[in-house]
Amino acid sequence: MTATSLPTESALRERLRRVIDPEAGLNIVDLGLVYRIDIAPARVRIEMTMTSPACPLGEMITDEVKEVLAGALPAGCATEVALVWEPPWEQSMMTAAGRKHFGWDDNGDA
């Protein structure tokens, strides 16, 4: 496998938009849950968070992340998903599309 056969970070973020947080009804990218995507020849590592450390859907969402990315990665490329809690998630981490989804302006106000 060569590095050129791996998708770009941008392409992986687009795929991750297919993963919906069922409580928010919005994808994990626009929610601001994906903190980092590290692409190496033999593996892709995603660092992400949940809206709360007590989120009961963390395992389901991380499993879905792995499933969505598997279709974009070459055979033999491992996917690692790490849940991190620093920095803590806050509403300001959402994209403009995420804020619009909730009917908020750029300041997070309704």
Phi and psi restraints in degrees (range 20) as a CNS / XPLOR table:
assign (resid 1 and name C) (resid 2 and name N)
       (resid 2 and name CA) (resid 2 and name C) 1.0 -111.7 20.0 2
assign (resid 2 and name N) (resid 2 and name CA)
       (resid 2 and name C) (resid 3 and name N) 1.0 160.2 20.0 2
assign (resid 2 and name C) (resid 3 and name N)
       (resid 3 and name CA) (resid 3 and name C) 1.0 -60.9 20.0 2
assign (resid 3 and name N) (resid 3 and name CA)
       (resid 3 and name C) (resid 4 and name N) 1.0 -29.4 20.0 2
assign (resid 3 and name C) (resid 4 and name N)
       (resid 4 and name CA) (resid 4 and name C) 1.0 -69.7 20.0 2
assign (resid 4 and name N) (resid 4 and name CA)
       (resid 4 and name C) (resid 5 and name N) 1.0 -17.7 20.0 2
assign (resid 4 and name C) (resid 5 and name N)
       (resid 5 and name CA) (resid 5 and name C) 1.0 -85.0 20.0 2
assign (resid 5 and name N) (resid 5 and name CA)
       (resid 5 and name C) (resid 6 and name N) 1.0 -5.1 20.0 2
assign (resid 5 and name C) (resid 6 and name N)
       (resid 6 and name CA) (resid 6 and name C) 1.0 -88.4 20.0 2
assign (resid 6 and name N) (resid 6 and name CA)
       (resid 6 and name C) (resid 7 and name N) 1.0 144.7 20.0 2
assign (resid 6 and name C) (resid 7 and name N)
       (resid 7 and name CA) (resid 7 and name C) 1.0 -70.8 20.0 2
assign (resid 7 and name N) (resid 7 and name CA)
       (resid 7 and name C) (resid 8 and name N) 1.0 160.9 20.0 2
assign (resid 7 and name C) (resid 8 and name N)
       (resid 8 and name CA) (resid 8 and name C) 1.0 -78.8 20.0 2
assign (resid 8 and name N) (resid 8 and name CA)
       (resid 8 and name C) (resid 9 and name N) 1.0 165.6 20.0 2
assign (resid 8 and name C) (resid 9 and name N)
       (resid 9 and name CA) (resid 9 and name C) 1.0 -59.5 20.0 2
assign (resid 9 and name N) (resid 9 and name CA)
       (resid 9 and name C) (resid 10 and name N) 1.0 -41.5 20.0 2
assign (resid 9 and name C) (resid 10 and name N)
       (resid 10 and name CA) (resid 10 and name C) 1.0 -60.5 20.0 2
assign (resid 10 and name N) (resid 10 and name CA)
       (resid 10 and name C) (resid 11 and name N) 1.0 -42.6 20.0 2
assign (resid 10 and name C) (resid 11 and name N)
       (resid 11 and name CA) (resid 11 and name C) 1.0 -65.4 20.0 2
assign (resid 11 and name N) (resid 11 and name CA)
       (resid 11 and name C) (resid 12 and name N) 1.0 -38.2 20.0 2
assign (resid 11 and name C) (resid 12 and name N)
       (resid 12 and name CA) (resid 12 and name C) 1.0 -68.7 20.0 2
assign (resid 12 and name N) (resid 12 and name CA)
       (resid 12 and name C) (resid 13 and name N) 1.0 -39.0 20.0 2
assign (resid 12 and name C) (resid 13 and name N)
       (resid 13 and name CA) (resid 13 and name C) 1.0 -60.5 20.0 2
assign (resid 13 and name N) (resid 13 and name CA)
       (resid 13 and name C) (resid 14 and name N) 1.0 -40.3 20.0 2
assign (resid 13 and name C) (resid 14 and name N)
       (resid 14 and name CA) (resid 14 and name C) 1.0 -60.7 20.0 2
assign (resid 14 and name N) (resid 14 and name CA)
       (resid 14 and name C) (resid 15 and name N) 1.0 -43.6 20.0 2
assign (resid 14 and name C) (resid 15 and name N)
       (resid 15 and name CA) (resid 15 and name C) 1.0 -63.7 20.0 2
assign (resid 15 and name N) (resid 15 and name CA)
       (resid 15 and name C) (resid 16 and name N) 1.0 -38.7 20.0 2
assign (resid 15 and name C) (resid 16 and name N)
       (resid 16 and name CA) (resid 16 and name C) 1.0 -66.5 20.0 2
assign (resid 16 and name N) (resid 16 and name CA)
       (resid 16 and name C) (resid 17 and name N) 1.0 -17.9 20.0 2
assign (resid 16 and name C) (resid 17 and name N)
       (resid 17 and name CA) (resid 17 and name C) 1.0 -65.9 20.0 2
assign (resid 17 and name N) (resid 17 and name CA)
       (resid 17 and name C) (resid 18 and name N) 1.0 -13.0 20.0 2
assign (resid 17 and name C) (resid 18 and name N)
       (resid 18 and name CA) (resid 18 and name C) 1.0 -77.9 20.0 2
assign (resid 18 and name N) (resid 18 and name CA)
       (resid 18 and name C) (resid 19 and name N) 1.0 -15.4 20.0 2
assign (resid 18 and name C) (resid 19 and name N)
       (resid 19 and name CA) (resid 19 and name C) 1.0 -89.6 20.0 2
assign (resid 19 and name N) (resid 19 and name CA)
       (resid 19 and name C) (resid 20 and name N) 1.0 114.4 20.0 2
assign (resid 19 and name C) (resid 20 and name N)
       (resid 20 and name CA) (resid 20 and name C) 1.0 -103.1 20.0 2
assign (resid 20 and name N) (resid 20 and name CA)
       (resid 20 and name C) (resid 21 and name N) 1.0 131.4 20.0 2
assign (resid 20 and name C) (resid 21 and name N)
       (resid 21 and name CA) (resid 21 and name C) 1.0 -77.1 20.0 2
assign (resid 21 and name N) (resid 21 and name CA)
       (resid 21 and name C) (resid 22 and name N) 1.0 111.8 20.0 2
assign (resid 21 and name C) (resid 22 and name N)
       (resid 22 and name CA) (resid 22 and name C) 1.0 -64.3 20.0 2
assign (resid 22 and name N) (resid 22 and name CA)
       (resid 22 and name C) (resid 23 and name N) 1.0 -27.6 20.0 2
assign (resid 22 and name C) (resid 23 and name N)
       (resid 23 and name CA) (resid 23 and name C) 1.0 -72.1 20.0 2
assign (resid 23 and name N) (resid 23 and name CA)
       (resid 23 and name C) (resid 24 and name N) 1.0 -35.6 20.0 2
assign (resid 23 and name C) (resid 24 and name N)
       (resid 24 and name CA) (resid 24 and name C) 1.0 -92.8 20.0 2
assign (resid 24 and name N) (resid 24 and name CA)
       (resid 24 and name C) (resid 25 and name N) 1.0 -22.1 20.0 2
assign (resid 24 and name C) (resid 25 and name N)
       (resid 25 and name CA) (resid 25 and name C) 1.0 70.1 20.0 2
assign (resid 25 and name N) (resid 25 and name CA)
       (resid 25 and name C) (resid 26 and name N) 1.0 27.5 20.0 2
assign (resid 25 and name C) (resid 26 and name N)
       (resid 26 and name CA) (resid 26 and name C) 1.0 -140.3 20.0 2
assign (resid 26 and name N) (resid 26 and name CA)
       (resid 26 and name C) (resid 27 and name N) 1.0 151.9 20.0 2
assign (resid 26 and name C) (resid 27 and name N)
       (resid 27 and name CA) (resid 27 and name C) 1.0 -71.0 20.0 2
assign (resid 27 and name N) (resid 27 and name CA)
       (resid 27 and name C) (resid 28 and name N) 1.0 156.1 20.0 2
assign (resid 27 and name C) (resid 28 and name N)
       (resid 28 and name CA) (resid 28 and name C) 1.0 -69.1 20.0 2
assign (resid 28 and name N) (resid 28 and name CA)
       (resid 28 and name C) (resid 29 and name N) 1.0 -23.5 20.0 2
assign (resid 28 and name C) (resid 29 and name N)
       (resid 29 and name CA) (resid 29 and name C) 1.0 -72.3 20.0 2
assign (resid 29 and name N) (resid 29 and name CA)
       (resid 29 and name C) (resid 30 and name N) 1.0 -51.6 20.0 2
assign (resid 29 and name C) (resid 30 and name N)
       (resid 30 and name CA) (resid 30 and name C) 1.0 -68.8 20.0 2
assign (resid 30 and name N) (resid 30 and name CA)
       (resid 30 and name C) (resid 31 and name N) 1.0 -24.2 20.0 2
assign (resid 30 and name C) (resid 31 and name N)
       (resid 31 and name CA) (resid 31 and name C) 1.0 -71.4 20.0 2
assign (resid 31 and name N) (resid 31 and name CA)
       (resid 31 and name C) (resid 32 and name N) 1.0 -19.0 20.0 2
assign (resid 31 and name C) (resid 32 and name N)
       (resid 32 and name CA) (resid 32 and name C) 1.0 85.5 20.0 2
assign (resid 32 and name N) (resid 32 and name CA)
       (resid 32 and name C) (resid 33 and name N) 1.0 22.8 20.0 2
assign (resid 32 and name C) (resid 33 and name N)
       (resid 33 and name CA) (resid 33 and name C) 1.0 -84.3 20.0 2
assign (resid 33 and name N) (resid 33 and name CA)
       (resid 33 and name C) (resid 34 and name N) 1.0 -20.1 20.0 2
assign (resid 33 and name C) (resid 34 and name N)
       (resid 34 and name CA) (resid 34 and name C) 1.0 -90.2 20.0 2
assign (resid 34 and name N) (resid 34 and name CA)
       (resid 34 and name C) (resid 35 and name N) 1.0 113.5 20.0 2
assign (resid 34 and name C) (resid 35 and name N)
       (resid 35 and name CA) (resid 35 and name C) 1.0 -91.0 20.0 2
assign (resid 35 and name N) (resid 35 and name CA)
       (resid 35 and name C) (resid 36 and name N) 1.0 -39.2 20.0 2
assign (resid 35 and name C) (resid 36 and name N)
       (resid 36 and name CA) (resid 36 and name C) 1.0 -153.5 20.0 2
assign (resid 36 and name N) (resid 36 and name CA)
       (resid 36 and name C) (resid 37 and name N) 1.0 143.7 20.0 2
assign (resid 36 and name C) (resid 37 and name N)
       (resid 37 and name CA) (resid 37 and name C) 1.0 -126.4 20.0 2
assign (resid 37 and name N) (resid 37 and name CA)
       (resid 37 and name C) (resid 38 and name N) 1.0 117.2 20.0 2
assign (resid 37 and name C) (resid 38 and name N)
       (resid 38 and name CA) (resid 38 and name C) 1.0 -113.1 20.0 2
assign (resid 38 and name N) (resid 38 and name CA)
       (resid 38 and name C) (resid 39 and name N) 1.0 118.2 20.0 2
assign (resid 38 and name C) (resid 39 and name N)
       (resid 39 and name CA) (resid 39 and name C) 1.0 -108.1 20.0 2
assign (resid 39 and name N) (resid 39 and name CA)
       (resid 39 and name C) (resid 40 and name N) 1.0 122.1 20.0 2
assign (resid 39 and name C) (resid 40 and name N)
       (resid 40 and name CA) (resid 40 and name C) 1.0 -126.7 20.0 2
assign (resid 40 and name N) (resid 40 and name CA)
       (resid 40 and name C) (resid 41 and name N) 1.0 164.4 20.0 2
assign (resid 40 and name C) (resid 41 and name N)
       (resid 41 and name CA) (resid 41 and name C) 1.0 -56.0 20.0 2
assign (resid 41 and name N) (resid 41 and name CA)
       (resid 41 and name C) (resid 42 and name N) 1.0 -35.1 20.0 2
assign (resid 41 and name C) (resid 42 and name N)
       (resid 42 and name CA) (resid 42 and name C) 1.0 -107.8 20.0 2
assign (resid 42 and name N) (resid 42 and name CA)
       (resid 42 and name C) (resid 43 and name N) 1.0 -3.1 20.0 2
assign (resid 42 and name C) (resid 43 and name N)
       (resid 43 and name CA) (resid 43 and name C) 1.0 -161.2 20.0 2
assign (resid 43 and name N) (resid 43 and name CA)
       (resid 43 and name C) (resid 44 and name N) 1.0 156.6 20.0 2
assign (resid 43 and name C) (resid 44 and name N)
       (resid 44 and name CA) (resid 44 and name C) 1.0 -120.6 20.0 2
assign (resid 44 and name N) (resid 44 and name CA)
       (resid 44 and name C) (resid 45 and name N) 1.0 129.5 20.0 2
assign (resid 44 and name C) (resid 45 and name N)
       (resid 45 and name CA) (resid 45 and name C) 1.0 -115.4 20.0 2
assign (resid 45 and name N) (resid 45 and name CA)
       (resid 45 and name C) (resid 46 and name N) 1.0 127.8 20.0 2
assign (resid 45 and name C) (resid 46 and name N)
       (resid 46 and name CA) (resid 46 and name C) 1.0 -110.5 20.0 2
assign (resid 46 and name N) (resid 46 and name CA)
       (resid 46 and name C) (resid 47 and name N) 1.0 126.0 20.0 2
assign (resid 46 and name C) (resid 47 and name N)
       (resid 47 and name CA) (resid 47 and name C) 1.0 -106.0 20.0 2
assign (resid 47 and name N) (resid 47 and name CA)
       (resid 47 and name C) (resid 48 and name N) 1.0 124.0 20.0 2
assign (resid 47 and name C) (resid 48 and name N)
       (resid 48 and name CA) (resid 48 and name C) 1.0 -146.6 20.0 2
assign (resid 48 and name N) (resid 48 and name CA)
       (resid 48 and name C) (resid 49 and name N) 1.0 172.2 20.0 2
assign (resid 48 and name C) (resid 49 and name N)
       (resid 49 and name CA) (resid 49 and name C) 1.0 -134.3 20.0 2
assign (resid 49 and name N) (resid 49 and name CA)
       (resid 49 and name C) (resid 50 and name N) 1.0 -180.0 20.0 2
assign (resid 49 and name C) (resid 50 and name N)
       (resid 50 and name CA) (resid 50 and name C) 1.0 -116.2 20.0 2
assign (resid 50 and name N) (resid 50 and name CA)
       (resid 50 and name C) (resid 51 and name N) 1.0 167.2 20.0 2
assign (resid 50 and name C) (resid 51 and name N)
       (resid 51 and name CA) (resid 51 and name C) 1.0 -66.4 20.0 2
assign (resid 51 and name N) (resid 51 and name CA)
       (resid 51 and name C) (resid 52 and name N) 1.0 -19.6 20.0 2
assign (resid 51 and name C) (resid 52 and name N)
       (resid 52 and name CA) (resid 52 and name C) 1.0 -152.7 20.0 2
assign (resid 52 and name N) (resid 52 and name CA)
       (resid 52 and name C) (resid 53 and name N) 1.0 142.0 20.0 2
assign (resid 52 and name C) (resid 53 and name N)
       (resid 53 and name CA) (resid 53 and name C) 1.0 -59.9 20.0 2
assign (resid 53 and name N) (resid 53 and name CA)
       (resid 53 and name C) (resid 54 and name N) 1.0 -21.0 20.0 2
assign (resid 53 and name C) (resid 54 and name N)
       (resid 54 and name CA) (resid 54 and name C) 1.0 -88.4 20.0 2
assign (resid 54 and name N) (resid 54 and name CA)
       (resid 54 and name C) (resid 55 and name N) 1.0 6.4 20.0 2
assign (resid 54 and name C) (resid 55 and name N)
       (resid 55 and name CA) (resid 55 and name C) 1.0 -59.1 20.0 2
assign (resid 55 and name N) (resid 55 and name CA)
       (resid 55 and name C) (resid 56 and name N) 1.0 121.6 20.0 2
assign (resid 55 and name C) (resid 56 and name N)
       (resid 56 and name CA) (resid 56 and name C) 1.0 -76.3 20.0 2
assign (resid 56 and name N) (resid 56 and name CA)
       (resid 56 and name C) (resid 57 and name N) 1.0 -6.6 20.0 2
assign (resid 56 and name C) (resid 57 and name N)
       (resid 57 and name CA) (resid 57 and name C) 1.0 -101.0 20.0 2
assign (resid 57 and name N) (resid 57 and name CA)
       (resid 57 and name C) (resid 58 and name N) 1.0 5.3 20.0 2
assign (resid 57 and name C) (resid 58 and name N)
       (resid 58 and name CA) (resid 58 and name C) 1.0 -53.5 20.0 2
assign (resid 58 and name N) (resid 58 and name CA)
       (resid 58 and name C) (resid 59 and name N) 1.0 -48.0 20.0 2
assign (resid 58 and name C) (resid 59 and name N)
       (resid 59 and name CA) (resid 59 and name C) 1.0 -66.7 20.0 2
assign (resid 59 and name N) (resid 59 and name CA)
       (resid 59 and name C) (resid 60 and name N) 1.0 -40.9 20.0 2
assign (resid 59 and name C) (resid 60 and name N)
       (resid 60 and name CA) (resid 60 and name C) 1.0 -62.8 20.0 2
assign (resid 60 and name N) (resid 60 and name CA)
       (resid 60 and name C) (resid 61 and name N) 1.0 -43.8 20.0 2
assign (resid 60 and name C) (resid 61 and name N)
       (resid 61 and name CA) (resid 61 and name C) 1.0 -67.4 20.0 2
assign (resid 61 and name N) (resid 61 and name CA)
       (resid 61 and name C) (resid 62 and name N) 1.0 -43.0 20.0 2
assign (resid 61 and name C) (resid 62 and name N)
       (resid 62 and name CA) (resid 62 and name C) 1.0 -65.3 20.0 2
assign (resid 62 and name N) (resid 62 and name CA)
       (resid 62 and name C) (resid 63 and name N) 1.0 -36.3 20.0 2
assign (resid 62 and name C) (resid 63 and name N)
       (resid 63 and name CA) (resid 63 and name C) 1.0 -63.5 20.0 2
assign (resid 63 and name N) (resid 63 and name CA)
       (resid 63 and name C) (resid 64 and name N) 1.0 -40.1 20.0 2
assign (resid 63 and name C) (resid 64 and name N)
       (resid 64 and name CA) (resid 64 and name C) 1.0 -67.4 20.0 2
assign (resid 64 and name N) (resid 64 and name CA)
       (resid 64 and name C) (resid 65 and name N) 1.0 -36.9 20.0 2
assign (resid 64 and name C) (resid 65 and name N)
       (resid 65 and name CA) (resid 65 and name C) 1.0 -58.4 20.0 2
assign (resid 65 and name N) (resid 65 and name CA)
       (resid 65 and name C) (resid 66 and name N) 1.0 -48.3 20.0 2
assign (resid 65 and name C) (resid 66 and name N)
       (resid 66 and name CA) (resid 66 and name C) 1.0 -60.2 20.0 2
assign (resid 66 and name N) (resid 66 and name CA)
       (resid 66 and name C) (resid 67 and name N) 1.0 -42.0 20.0 2
assign (resid 66 and name C) (resid 67 and name N)
       (resid 67 and name CA) (resid 67 and name C) 1.0 -64.9 20.0 2
assign (resid 67 and name N) (resid 67 and name CA)
       (resid 67 and name C) (resid 68 and name N) 1.0 -45.0 20.0 2
assign (resid 67 and name C) (resid 68 and name N)
       (resid 68 and name CA) (resid 68 and name C) 1.0 -64.7 20.0 2
assign (resid 68 and name N) (resid 68 and name CA)
       (resid 68 and name C) (resid 69 and name N) 1.0 -41.2 20.0 2
assign (resid 68 and name C) (resid 69 and name N)
       (resid 69 and name CA) (resid 69 and name C) 1.0 -74.3 20.0 2
assign (resid 69 and name N) (resid 69 and name CA)
       (resid 69 and name C) (resid 70 and name N) 1.0 -29.2 20.0 2
assign (resid 69 and name C) (resid 70 and name N)
       (resid 70 and name CA) (resid 70 and name C) 1.0 -55.3 20.0 2
assign (resid 70 and name N) (resid 70 and name CA)
       (resid 70 and name C) (resid 71 and name N) 1.0 -35.5 20.0 2
assign (resid 70 and name C) (resid 71 and name N)
       (resid 71 and name CA) (resid 71 and name C) 1.0 -72.2 20.0 2
assign (resid 71 and name N) (resid 71 and name CA)
       (resid 71 and name C) (resid 72 and name N) 1.0 -11.4 20.0 2
assign (resid 71 and name C) (resid 72 and name N)
       (resid 72 and name CA) (resid 72 and name C) 1.0 -107.5 20.0 2
assign (resid 72 and name N) (resid 72 and name CA)
       (resid 72 and name C) (resid 73 and name N) 1.0 -8.8 20.0 2
assign (resid 72 and name C) (resid 73 and name N)
       (resid 73 and name CA) (resid 73 and name C) 1.0 -104.5 20.0 2
assign (resid 73 and name N) (resid 73 and name CA)
       (resid 73 and name C) (resid 74 and name N) 1.0 148.8 20.0 2
assign (resid 73 and name C) (resid 74 and name N)
       (resid 74 and name CA) (resid 74 and name C) 1.0 -64.2 20.0 2
assign (resid 74 and name N) (resid 74 and name CA)
       (resid 74 and name C) (resid 75 and name N) 1.0 155.8 20.0 2
assign (resid 74 and name C) (resid 75 and name N)
       (resid 75 and name CA) (resid 75 and name C) 1.0 -56.0 20.0 2
assign (resid 75 and name N) (resid 75 and name CA)
       (resid 75 and name C) (resid 76 and name N) 1.0 137.9 20.0 2
assign (resid 75 and name C) (resid 76 and name N)
       (resid 76 and name CA) (resid 76 and name C) 1.0 88.1 20.0 2
assign (resid 76 and name N) (resid 76 and name CA)
       (resid 76 and name C) (resid 77 and name N) 1.0 -7.0 20.0 2
assign (resid 76 and name C) (resid 77 and name N)
       (resid 77 and name CA) (resid 77 and name C) 1.0 -86.9 20.0 2
assign (resid 77 and name N) (resid 77 and name CA)
       (resid 77 and name C) (resid 78 and name N) 1.0 119.1 20.0 2
assign (resid 77 and name C) (resid 78 and name N)
       (resid 78 and name CA) (resid 78 and name C) 1.0 -81.5 20.0 2
assign (resid 78 and name N) (resid 78 and name CA)
       (resid 78 and name C) (resid 79 and name N) 1.0 151.0 20.0 2
assign (resid 78 and name C) (resid 79 and name N)
       (resid 79 and name CA) (resid 79 and name C) 1.0 -115.6 20.0 2
assign (resid 79 and name N) (resid 79 and name CA)
       (resid 79 and name C) (resid 80 and name N) 1.0 125.4 20.0 2
assign (resid 79 and name C) (resid 80 and name N)
       (resid 80 and name CA) (resid 80 and name C) 1.0 -118.5 20.0 2
assign (resid 80 and name N) (resid 80 and name CA)
       (resid 80 and name C) (resid 81 and name N) 1.0 127.6 20.0 2
assign (resid 80 and name C) (resid 81 and name N)
       (resid 81 and name CA) (resid 81 and name C) 1.0 -117.3 20.0 2
assign (resid 81 and name N) (resid 81 and name CA)
       (resid 81 and name C) (resid 82 and name N) 1.0 119.6 20.0 2
assign (resid 81 and name C) (resid 82 and name N)
       (resid 82 and name CA) (resid 82 and name C) 1.0 -111.8 20.0 2
assign (resid 82 and name N) (resid 82 and name CA)
       (resid 82 and name C) (resid 83 and name N) 1.0 121.8 20.0 2
assign (resid 82 and name C) (resid 83 and name N)
       (resid 83 and name CA) (resid 83 and name C) 1.0 -82.9 20.0 2
assign (resid 83 and name N) (resid 83 and name CA)
       (resid 83 and name C) (resid 84 and name N) 1.0 125.6 20.0 2
assign (resid 83 and name C) (resid 84 and name N)
       (resid 84 and name CA) (resid 84 and name C) 1.0 -122.7 20.0 2
assign (resid 84 and name N) (resid 84 and name CA)
       (resid 84 and name C) (resid 85 and name N) 1.0 155.7 20.0 2
assign (resid 84 and name C) (resid 85 and name N)
       (resid 85 and name CA) (resid 85 and name C) 1.0 -120.6 20.0 2
assign (resid 85 and name N) (resid 85 and name CA)
       (resid 85 and name C) (resid 86 and name N) 1.0 2.0 20.0 2
assign (resid 85 and name C) (resid 86 and name N)
       (resid 86 and name CA) (resid 86 and name C) 1.0 -122.5 20.0 2
assign (resid 86 and name N) (resid 86 and name CA)
       (resid 86 and name C) (resid 87 and name N) 1.0 126.4 20.0 2
assign (resid 86 and name C) (resid 87 and name N)
       (resid 87 and name CA) (resid 87 and name C) 1.0 -74.4 20.0 2
assign (resid 87 and name N) (resid 87 and name CA)
       (resid 87 and name C) (resid 88 and name N) 1.0 153.6 20.0 2
assign (resid 87 and name C) (resid 88 and name N)
       (resid 88 and name CA) (resid 88 and name C) 1.0 -62.4 20.0 2
assign (resid 88 and name N) (resid 88 and name CA)
       (resid 88 and name C) (resid 89 and name N) 1.0 142.7 20.0 2
assign (resid 88 and name C) (resid 89 and name N)
       (resid 89 and name CA) (resid 89 and name C) 1.0 -67.1 20.0 2
assign (resid 89 and name N) (resid 89 and name CA)
       (resid 89 and name C) (resid 90 and name N) 1.0 143.0 20.0 2
assign (resid 89 and name C) (resid 90 and name N)
       (resid 90 and name CA) (resid 90 and name C) 1.0 -145.2 20.0 2
assign (resid 90 and name N) (resid 90 and name CA)
       (resid 90 and name C) (resid 91 and name N) 1.0 161.7 20.0 2
assign (resid 90 and name C) (resid 91 and name N)
       (resid 91 and name CA) (resid 91 and name C) 1.0 -57.9 20.0 2
assign (resid 91 and name N) (resid 91 and name CA)
       (resid 91 and name C) (resid 92 and name N) 1.0 -28.6 20.0 2
assign (resid 91 and name C) (resid 92 and name N)
       (resid 92 and name CA) (resid 92 and name C) 1.0 -66.5 20.0 2
assign (resid 92 and name N) (resid 92 and name CA)
       (resid 92 and name C) (resid 93 and name N) 1.0 -11.9 20.0 2
assign (resid 92 and name C) (resid 93 and name N)
       (resid 93 and name CA) (resid 93 and name C) 1.0 -81.2 20.0 2
assign (resid 93 and name N) (resid 93 and name CA)
       (resid 93 and name C) (resid 94 and name N) 1.0 -9.8 20.0 2
assign (resid 93 and name C) (resid 94 and name N)
       (resid 94 and name CA) (resid 94 and name C) 1.0 -71.0 20.0 2
assign (resid 94 and name N) (resid 94 and name CA)
       (resid 94 and name C) (resid 95 and name N) 1.0 151.9 20.0 2
assign (resid 94 and name C) (resid 95 and name N)
       (resid 95 and name CA) (resid 95 and name C) 1.0 -74.2 20.0 2
assign (resid 95 and name N) (resid 95 and name CA)
       (resid 95 and name C) (resid 96 and name N) 1.0 170.8 20.0 2
assign (resid 95 and name C) (resid 96 and name N)
       (resid 96 and name CA) (resid 96 and name C) 1.0 -59.7 20.0 2
assign (resid 96 and name N) (resid 96 and name CA)
       (resid 96 and name C) (resid 97 and name N) 1.0 -37.5 20.0 2
assign (resid 96 and name C) (resid 97 and name N)
       (resid 97 and name CA) (resid 97 and name C) 1.0 -64.3 20.0 2
assign (resid 97 and name N) (resid 97 and name CA)
       (resid 97 and name C) (resid 98 and name N) 1.0 -37.5 20.0 2
assign (resid 97 and name C) (resid 98 and name N)
       (resid 98 and name CA) (resid 98 and name C) 1.0 -65.3 20.0 2
assign (resid 98 and name N) (resid 98 and name CA)
       (resid 98 and name C) (resid 99 and name N) 1.0 -44.4 20.0 2
assign (resid 98 and name C) (resid 99 and name N)
       (resid 99 and name CA) (resid 99 and name C) 1.0 -63.9 20.0 2
assign (resid 99 and name N) (resid 99 and name CA)
       (resid 99 and name C) (resid 100 and name N) 1.0 -39.9 20.0 2
assign (resid 99 and name C) (resid 100 and name N)
       (resid 100 and name CA) (resid 100 and name C) 1.0 -63.3 20.0 2
assign (resid 100 and name N) (resid 100 and name CA)
       (resid 100 and name C) (resid 101 and name N) 1.0 -38.8 20.0 2
assign (resid 100 and name C) (resid 101 and name N)
       (resid 101 and name CA) (resid 101 and name C) 1.0 -54.0 20.0 2
assign (resid 101 and name N) (resid 101 and name CA)
       (resid 101 and name C) (resid 102 and name N) 1.0 -38.6 20.0 2
assign (resid 101 and name C) (resid 102 and name N)
       (resid 102 and name CA) (resid 102 and name C) 1.0 -91.5 20.0 2
assign (resid 102 and name N) (resid 102 and name CA)
       (resid 102 and name C) (resid 103 and name N) 1.0 1.7 20.0 2
assign (resid 102 and name C) (resid 103 and name N)
       (resid 103 and name CA) (resid 103 and name C) 1.0 76.0 20.0 2
assign (resid 103 and name N) (resid 103 and name CA)
       (resid 103 and name C) (resid 104 and name N) 1.0 25.6 20.0 2
assign (resid 103 and name C) (resid 104 and name N)
       (resid 104 and name CA) (resid 104 and name C) 1.0 -100.9 20.0 2
assign (resid 104 and name N) (resid 104 and name CA)
       (resid 104 and name C) (resid 105 and name N) 1.0 150.5 20.0 2
assign (resid 104 and name C) (resid 105 and name N)
       (resid 105 and name CA) (resid 105 and name C) 1.0 -82.9 20.0 2
assign (resid 105 and name N) (resid 105 and name CA)
       (resid 105 and name C) (resid 106 and name N) 1.0 -174.4 20.0 2
assign (resid 105 and name C) (resid 106 and name N)
       (resid 106 and name CA) (resid 106 and name C) 1.0 -65.1 20.0 2
assign (resid 106 and name N) (resid 106 and name CA)
       (resid 106 and name C) (resid 107 and name N) 1.0 -12.8 20.0 2
assign (resid 106 and name C) (resid 107 and name N)
       (resid 107 and name CA) (resid 107 and name C) 1.0 -95.4 20.0 2
assign (resid 107 and name N) (resid 107 and name CA)
       (resid 107 and name C) (resid 108 and name N) 1.0 0.6 20.0 2
assign (resid 107 and name C) (resid 108 and name N)
       (resid 108 and name CA) (resid 108 and name C) 1.0 84.5 20.0 2
assign (resid 108 and name N) (resid 108 and name CA)
       (resid 108 and name C) (resid 109 and name N) 1.0 8.8 20.0 2
assign (resid 108 and name C) (resid 109 and name N)
       (resid 109 and name CA) (resid 109 and name C) 1.0 -91.8 20.0 2
assign (resid 109 and name N) (resid 109 and name CA)
       (resid 109 and name C) (resid 110 and name N) 1.0 147.5 20.0 2
